[in-house]
Amino acid sequence: MAKLFGRRKFLGMTGAAAGAVGAASLTSGGWPGAGKTYASVWGGPGFGGPRQDGGVDWQEIDRQHKAAVDAFLANIGKDEGKFWGNKAEFTMSDDGYKVFDIVCEETDWETTAGSVFPAFTYNGTVPGPEIHVTEGDKVRVNVTNKMQESTGVHFHGVHVPNAVDGVPFITQPAIEPGTTFTYEFECVNTGSHMYHSHHNAAEQVVRGLMGAFIIHPKDASRDPEVSADYVMVLNDSGLGYTINGKSFPDTQPIIAKKGDRIRVRFMNEGLMIHPMHLHGMPSVVFARDGFNLPAPFTCDTFTVGPGERWDVLVDCVNPGVWAWHCHILTHAESRAGLHGMTTALVVQEE
Ligand SMILES: [Cu+2]
């Protein structure tokens, strides 16, 4: 090491690098990424502009943080009911099936003001609408492909006959552009499941072809009694870091009353792990992948891996606005403020 890269030479290089950035002040100075902007070193949303004059413009950092929180608060309720509980409609067929019509399209999708991505959508939204059925239901899902490429729908976690497992060329032909494929099955296993593309999936799923598929027990007493039931679909790679298709500050908070017990179903449709962390109150994790745990456990951070579903209960005992976010912090906060996988639990006084 010393011979190849002596101290003198090292100092010389450091000097050259410092000189190169000099008065432009567009870099981070002497830190390991010297010569590059924060944005080019770290990438990702929110790293934005350079440090100024080798120092930190802390007033600007504070201003951006506050602006994001102000936008989040001003945005509460302005989602037209799409963020929580965007449920798929169905009709009953003469032969006793719940019939869901799902249309796949290529559309633009805005995750937060000014961040518009080319997306794939089920019925025009990311994630697709939540499909809610009851144990024992017979379900028919008509999937119409209006995209420029083929697709297939896998009902992730749902126990279905092999022929409707949704993997093109293994169990069915690809659903080609302009065609419709029909899936029929009986819903036998309760819990929090998903539906998503299983064709060009690393692109189609993270760009939007995914959603919740929830099978409620026929006997409702088998589920915990709750004040409200929410789904948080996590996604990362195709449309940025999102919860239910939106990035902070365009995510919506959960609003509860003191004393409420809420259920939240976390589902990860992305390609990364997301340790989700709620401030102020613990979560009781009671089911994973639709199976009730033999021993529910209490924690404040739990990691939702790709494909996993975690069901938790939160007793809303502490009034206030409590941050709720992924704890891989590059997914949630930067010098430009909170972003991505951040929302809040608002507990109001009774
Ligand atoms: Cu994350």
Residues whose N, C-alpha, C, O or C-beta is under 5 A from the ligand:
A	BS01	CU	I273 H274 P275 C326 I328 H331
